[in-house]
Each structure stands twice: as C-alpha cells, then as structure tokens.
Amino acid sequence: MKIPLLASLCALAPALALAQPAPAAGPAGAGASGWVVSVGVGGGVVADGGAQYASAGLFEGELGAGYEVGLGLRPELSVALGLAPSTHLALRPGLHWDLPDLPLYVRGALDWSSLEGSGDWRWLLTGCGAAVQLTDVLGGFAEADLGLPLVHSAGVGVLVRAGVSFRL
C-alpha cells in the first residue's frame, strides 16, 4: 500500500494553496454560496482486498454535486464510473468542509460499489484536498482519500483524484 503517496499529497496541498486562495463563500454574513458541481478522474490501490481487486489498481471517473449550507460545509453526492479493475458503479454520499481562510478542505463519504456483483457498502472514505478558484465559477482541485473497509473483502483503499469544479 502506498501510504507515503497520501502523505505526500497532503503535504503538497499547502503549496497548491499559495497559488491563489479560494474566495470566501460570499459577502460577509452570507452563509451559503449555492451549488457546486465537480468532475474528476482518479485511481488508487487496494491492500488486502478480495479477488476482484487482484489487478494493478483502481481507475474511475467521478461526477459530484453538493450544496454549500454555510460555515464551509457542503453535503455532497457523487457517482463514480469505475473502469479498473473491472467496470463498476459507485455512489458516494458525503460531507465536504472547507477550512476557514485556506484553500484546503477535508471530506468524508460512504462508498457503495457494484464491484462485487450485487453491490455493497465498501468503504468509509476520509481525505483531504486543495482547491484553487480560477474564476468565480471555475476551479480546480486535487485530493487524496483513505478508504477504511466496511466489509472485509473490500480491503483498505488509497485513492487520489484531480478535477474541476463549477460554482453555480
């Protein structure tokens, strides 16, 4: 398992933060800024997983949407289409929290996947990332997640992802 990769990405996040701080959620006193849609690609590895994880690793594309409710909190729902180790679908309801005055965030999500056939809750994902707002609408992000198994056959997952976000 490549845990040093996760630590490296989290250590790299402050350097990305210096590029341009993310804008505030809105005018002073305004709690929420609305919908955020994100599109990303990523991959990773699984340690101690079952036979379905025996290949070189994971690769997937993810589409997510969330609504900022204030204080930097954003409930989200993502859909991932996995292409490796085989074609599968994953659903990820979760919570995203932007750290105050920093372009860094932490997130947590549950991961349901059809990789094992009928589908099952696979992981509790916990992670961190960095976001850079390029315009008022367009931004970029990079993140890393650690997948703690909810079923033994899922193993421990380490996922990295990068993509773009759109504030509506």
MARDO-435497 format. One record per atom (N, C-alpha, C): y, x, z; residue in three letters. Coordinates in pm, whole numbers, padded with zeros to 5 digits, always signed. Each point is the difference from the previous one (the first is absolute). Layout:
REM MARDO-435497
YXZALA;...
***
This chain:
REM MARDO-435497
-00117+00085+00000MET;+00117-00085+00000MET;+00123+00089+00000MET;+00103-00041-00071LYS;+00118+00085-00017LYS;+00114-00048+00088LYS;-00017+00007+00129ILE;+00104-00038+00095ILE;+00122+00089-00016ILE;-00012+00132-00028PRO;+00120+00080-00019PRO;+00091-00055-00110PRO;-00054-00067-00100LEU;+00080-00061-00105LEU;+00089-00109+00059LEU;-00055-00083+00088LEU;+00077-00105+00066LEU;+00111+00061+00083LEU;-00030+00103+00076ALA;+00101+00067+00081ALA;+00107+00063-00088ALA;-00040+00058-00112SER;+00096+00062-00091SER;+00095-00102-00059SER;-00053-00116-00039LEU;+00086-00103-00056LEU;+00098-00052+00103LEU;-00045-00019+00123CYS;+00091-00046+00106CYS;+00103+00107+00032CYS;-00037+00127-00010ALA;+00096+00108+00023ALA;+00099+00011-00116ALA;-00043-00037-00121LEU;+00087+00005-00116LEU;+00101-00115-00001LEU;-00030-00107+00069ALA;+00086-00117+00000ALA;+00144+00031+00040ALA;+00027+00081+00104PRO;+00141+00029+00032PRO;+00073+00072-00113PRO;-00067+00085-00075ALA;+00064+00068-00112ALA;+00040-00101-00107ALA;-00088-00096-00026LEU;+00034-00106-00095LEU;+00117-00082+00052LEU;+00006-00015+00132ALA;+00106-00079+00061ALA;+00136+00060-00027ALA;+00009+00131-00011LEU;+00128+00066-00022LEU;+00055-00026-00140LEU;-00086-00044-00091ALA;+00043-00024-00137ALA;+00110-00106-00005ALA;-00019-00113+00064GLN;+00101-00105+00008GLN;-00048-00101+00103GLN;+00079-00024+00103PRO;-00043-00096+00100PRO;-00009-00141-00058PRO;-00095-00077+00051ALA;-00015-00138-00043ALA;+00120-00080+00050ALA;+00045-00098-00077PRO;+00114-00078+00044PRO;-00036-00088+00118PRO;+00099-00041+00074ALA;-00022-00091+00112ALA;-00052-00131-00055ALA;-00059-00081+00087ALA;-00062-00125-00041ALA;+00103-00102-00050ALA;+00126+00027+00013GLY;+00104-00091-00046GLY;+00126+00028+00078GLY;+00098-00089-00008PRO;+00122+00019+00075PRO;-00029+00000+00150PRO;+00088+00066+00077ALA;-00020+00007+00145ALA;-00019-00140+00054ALA;-00104-00015+00079GLY;-00030-00129+00060GLY;-00095-00085-00083GLY;-00018+00032-00127ALA;-00094-00077-00081ALA;-00139+00052+00026ALA;-00090-00085+00043GLY;-00132+00045+00042GLY;-00095+00028-00116GLY;-00002-00085-00102ALA;-00100+00013-00104ALA;+00067+00024-00135ALA;-00070+00069-00089SER;+00055+00023-00132SER;-00084-00066-00108SER;-00107-00066+00033GLY;-00075-00077-00099GLY;-00131+00062-00044GLY;-00040-00039-00119TRP;-00130+00037-00055TRP;-00001+00143-00052TRP;-00115+00065+00020VAL;-00025+00133-00055VAL;-00136-00007-00070VAL;-00003+00041-00126VAL;-00125+00006-00078VAL;-00026+00147-00030VAL;-00124+00043+00018SER;-00034+00140-00025SER;-00122+00009-00092SER;+00000+00107-00080VAL;-00111+00030-00090VAL;-00033+00147+00020VAL;-00127+00031+00024GLY;-00036+00140+00022GLY;-00141+00030-00047GLY;-00029+00128-00010VAL;-00134+00048-00029VAL;-00036+00105+00104VAL;-00127+00010+00026GLY;-00041+00098+00100GLY;-00149+00018+00001GLY;-00042+00083+00091GLY;-00141+00028+00014GLY;-00026+00066+00132GLY;-00123+00039+00017GLY;-00035+00065+00124GLY;-00147+00030+00009GLY;-00041+00027+00121VAL;-00139+00033+00027VAL;-00050-00084+00116VAL;-00132-00011+00010VAL;-00063-00072+00110VAL;-00103+00092+00062VAL;+00005+00014+00132ALA;-00097+00080+00073ALA;-00100-00093+00069ALA;-00125+00035-00006ASP;-00107-00074+00067ASP;-00015-00142-00050ASP;+00035-00027-00126GLY;-00016-00133-00055GLY;-00141-00021-00053GLY;-00030-00122-00037GLY;-00131-00035-00054GLY;-00017+00048-00143GLY;-00106-00045-00065ALA;-00036+00044-00134ALA;+00109-00032-00103ALA;+00074-00112+00019GLN;+00103-00037-00097GLN;+00115+00099-00003GLN;+00013+00087+00101TYR;+00105+00100+00006TYR;-00049+00139-00037TYR;-00119+00012-00056ALA;-00061+00130-00025ALA;+00067+00078-00113ALA;+00086-00066-00078SER;+00065+00071-00111SER;+00112+00090+00051SER;+00078+00055-00091ALA;+00103+00097+00034ALA;+00112-00056+00085ALA;+00024-00129+00000GLY;+00108-00054+00082GLY;+00044-00137-00046GLY;+00119-00039+00047LEU;+00057-00130-00031LEU;+00120+00017-00094LEU;+00019-00096-00089PHE;+00119-00006-00083PHE;+00033-00147-00018PHE;+00129-00037+00020GLU;+00037-00140-00011GLU;+00148-00016-00033GLU;+00032-00115-00055GLY;+00138-00042-00021GLY;+00029-00113+00095GLY;+00122-00006+00051GLU;+00032-00101+00101GLU;+00132-00069-00032GLU;+00003-00131+00016LEU;+00119-00082-00015LEU;+00022-00071+00132LEU;+00119+00014+00056GLY;+00027-00060+00130GLY;+00133-00072+00002GLY;+00013-00095+00092ALA;+00124-00072+00021ALA;+00019-00024+00149ALA;+00123+00010+00043GLY;+00031-00023+00139GLY;+00141-00053+00015GLY;+00029-00058+00117TYR;+00132-00055+00026TYR;+00056+00064+00126TYR;+00117+00063-00011GLU;+00062+00064+00115GLU;+00056-00107+00092GLU;-00046+00002+00126VAL;+00038-00102+00096VAL;+00104+00051+00100VAL;+00041+00126-00011GLY;+00098+00058+00090GLY;-00061+00110+00084GLY;+00086+00082+00058LEU;-00043+00113+00084LEU;-00093+00096-00075LEU;+00008-00001-00133GLY;-00083+00089-00079GLY;-00144-00046-00018GLY;-00034-00120+00048LEU;-00137-00052-00010LEU;-00018-00079-00129LEU;-00115+00023-00064ARG;-00032-00069-00124ARG;-00148-00035-00004ARG;-00038-00127+00027PRO;-00138-00040-00025PRO;-00028+00010-00149PRO;-00119+00050-00036GLU;-00034+00023-00140GLU;-00140-00051-00032GLU;-00022-00026-00126LEU;-00133-00028-00052LEU;-00014+00078-00130LEU;-00104+00082-00008SER;-00025+00081-00120SER;-00136-00035-00058SER;-00008+00014-00132VAL;-00126-00016-00073VAL;-00024+00132-00072VAL;-00117+00058+00021ALA;-00034+00127-00065ALA;-00118-00021-00093ALA;+00009+00058-00119LEU;-00111+00002-00094LEU;-00058+00140+00003LEU;-00119+00013+00053GLY;-00067+00128+00009GLY;-00076+00031-00128GLY;+00012+00124-00048LEU;-00071+00043-00120LEU;-00109+00101+00032LEU;+00004+00059+00118ALA;-00102+00095+00043ALA;-00023-00020+00149ALA;-00118+00009+00051PRO;-00123+00045-00065PRO;-00058-00102-00096PRO;+00041-00128+00010SER;-00034-00100-00100SER;+00112-00103+00003SER;+00000-00089-00098THR;+00105-00101-00005THR;-00013-00094+00118THR;+00111-00020+00072HIS;+00000-00091+00114HIS;+00141-00051+00025HIS;+00010-00101+00083LEU;+00127-00060+00037LEU;+00020+00019+00150LEU;+00122+00025+00042ALA;+00030+00012+00143ALA;+00125-00082+00031ALA;+00000-00068+00112LEU;+00115-00073+00051LEU;+00044+00066+00129LEU;+00133+00017+00017ARG;+00050+00073+00116ARG;+00120-00071+00062ARG;-00024-00092+00094PRO;+00112-00054+00076PRO;+00042+00103+00104PRO;+00131+00019+00016GLY;+00044+00103+00092GLY;+00144-00014+00043GLY;+00047+00102+00070LEU;+00136+00004+00052LEU;+00059+00138-00027LEU;+00121+00002-00054HIS;+00073+00121-00036HIS;+00123+00006+00091HIS;+00027+00116+00060TRP;+00116+00014+00086TRP;+00079+00123-00041TRP;+00124-00023-00047ASP;+00091+00109-00035ASP;+00058+00058+00128ASP;-00009+00132+00016LEU;+00057+00065+00117LEU;+00153-00003-00010LEU;+00069-00032+00109PRO;+00146-00013-00005PRO;+00068+00130-00047PRO;+00094-00015-00093ASP;+00084+00109-00051ASP;-00078+00113-00068ASP;-00124-00026-00037LEU;-00081+00100-00071LEU;-00066-00066-00120LEU;-00028+00073-00105PRO;-00073-00056-00113PRO;-00152+00009+00021PRO;-00043+00004+00123LEU;-00142+00007+00035LEU;-00046-00135+00053LEU;-00129-00025-00014TYR;-00054-00125+00052TYR;-00143+00022+00049TYR;-00044-00094+00080VAL;-00140-00005+00042VAL;-00053-00136-00045VAL;-00130-00005-00018ARG;-00059-00126-00043ARG;-00139-00016+00055ARG;-00044-00122+00007GLY;-00136-00032+00040GLY;-00046-00118-00083GLY;-00129-00005-00032ALA;-00053-00109-00080ALA;-00150-00012+00024ALA;-00050-00118-00023LEU;-00144-00022-00006LEU;-00040+00008-00146LEU;-00118+00054-00027ASP;-00044+00018-00138ASP;-00130-00075-00020ASP;+00003-00102-00088TRP;-00119-00072-00041TRP;-00035+00047-00139TRP;-00128+00033-00023SER;-00039+00053-00130SER;-00128-00065-00050SER;-00008-00015-00132SER;-00121-00052-00063SER;-00095+00113-00043SER;+00027+00122+00044LEU;-00080+00115-00044LEU;-00147-00015+00038LEU;-00027-00065+00110GLU;-00140-00014+00045GLU;-00064-00128-00050GLU;+00052-00057-00108GLY;-00061-00119-00057GLY;+00079-00125+00037GLY;-00042-00069+00106SER;+00062-00127+00037SER;+00135+00018+00067SER;+00032+00118+00043GLY;+00128+00027+00064GLY;-00010-00001+00151GLY;+00081+00085+00062ASP;+00000+00011+00145ASP;+00128+00071+00042ASP;+00040-00020+00124TRP;+00111+00076+00055TRP;-00046+00143+00014TRP;+00067+00091-00066ARG;-00042+00139-00009ARG;+00070+00088+00103ARG;+00132+00001+00001TRP;+00074+00094+00084TRP;+00118-00065+00071TRP;+00040+00063+00108LEU;+00132-00018+00059LEU;+00079+00120-00048LEU;+00097-00022-00087LEU;+00080+00108-00057LEU;+00123+00025+00086LEU;+00022+00125+00033THR;+00123+00040+00069THR;+00057+00118-00078THR;+00131+00001-00018GLY;+00055+00108-00080GLY;+00149+00016+00014GLY;+00051+00095-00078CYS;+00143+00029-00001CYS;+00040+00032-00143CYS;+00132-00008-00024GLY;+00048+00029-00133GLY;+00148+00029-00001GLY;+00048+00035-00117ALA;+00141+00025-00023ALA;+00044-00082-00120ALA;+00121-00057+00011ALA;+00055-00080-00109ALA;+00138+00051-00035ALA;+00028+00005-00129VAL;+00131+00043-00049VAL;+00053-00111-00088VAL;+00118-00055+00033GLN;+00065-00101-00082GLN;+00079+00068-00110GLN;-00037-00024-00125LEU;+00069+00058-00115LEU;+00121-00084-00039LEU;-00013-00133+00009THR;+00109-00094-00021THR;-00013-00108+00106THR;+00085-00103-00006ASP;-00012-00110+00096ASP;-00131-00076-00017ASP;-00057+00006-00119VAL;-00122-00075-00030VAL;-00123+00091-00005VAL;+00009+00115-00063LEU;-00114+00087-00028LEU;-00014+00112+00102LEU;-00121+00020+00048GLY;-00028+00109+00092GLY;-00136+00062-00030GLY;-00026+00112+00061GLY;-00130+00066-00013GLY;-00057+00026+00138GLY;-00131+00014+00008PHE;-00064+00025+00129PHE;-00125+00086-00018PHE;-00036+00066+00108ALA;-00127+00072+00010ALA;-00051-00023+00141ALA;-00130-00025+00013GLU;-00054-00031+00132GLU;-00144+00049+00012GLU;-00044+00008+00123ALA;-00138+00038+00030ALA;-00052-00093+00108ALA;-00124-00044-00014ASP;-00064-00091+00095ASP;-00132+00058+00047ASP;-00031-00027+00123LEU;-00131+00030+00057LEU;-00070-00133+00020LEU;-00119-00015-00057GLY;-00078-00124+00010GLY;-00106+00011+00108GLY;+00022-00069+00111LEU;-00097-00002+00108LEU;-00101-00110-00029LEU;-00131+00031-00001PRO;-00100-00096-00048PRO;-00013-00123+00091PRO;-00008-00117-00066LEU;-00029-00124+00070LEU;-00148-00035-00011LEU;-00068+00061-00097VAL;-00146-00008-00012VAL;-00051+00142-00020VAL;-00115+00031+00053HIS;-00051+00138-00003HIS;-00015+00054-00142HIS;-00042-00083-00094SER;-00025+00049-00136SER;+00128+00041-00072SER;+00117-00041+00050ALA;+00126+00035-00067ALA;+00039+00145+00020ALA;-00043+00063+00108GLY;+00041+00137+00027GLY;+00148+00007+00033GLY;+00053+00121+00011VAL;+00141+00022+00028VAL;+00069+00035-00131VAL;+00106-00073-00032GLY;+00070+00024-00126GLY;+00131+00074+00021GLY;+00033+00086-00094VAL;+00132+00066-00005VAL;+00055-00030-00139VAL;+00113-00073-00003LEU;+00058-00045-00125LEU;+00142+00052-00013LEU;+00039+00039-00119VAL;+00138+00036-00030VAL;+00044-00085-00119VAL;+00128-00035+00000ARG;+00050-00089-00104ARG;+00145+00035-00029ARG;+00042-00023-00122ALA;+00140+00015-00040ALA;+00033-00110-00098ALA;+00128-00039-00002GLY;+00038-00107-00089GLY;+00147-00031+00004GLY;+00033-00118-00050VAL;+00137-00047-00004VAL;+00008-00133+00072VAL;+00121-00028+00052SER;+00023-00127+00065SER;+00126-00064-00059SER;+00002-00132+00004PHE;+00111-00078-00052PHE;+00048-00094+00108PHE;+00127+00007+00035ARG;+00061-00091+00098ARG;+00063-00115-00076ARG;-00044-00122+00033LEU;+00050-00118-00071LEU;+00102-00075+00083LEU;
***
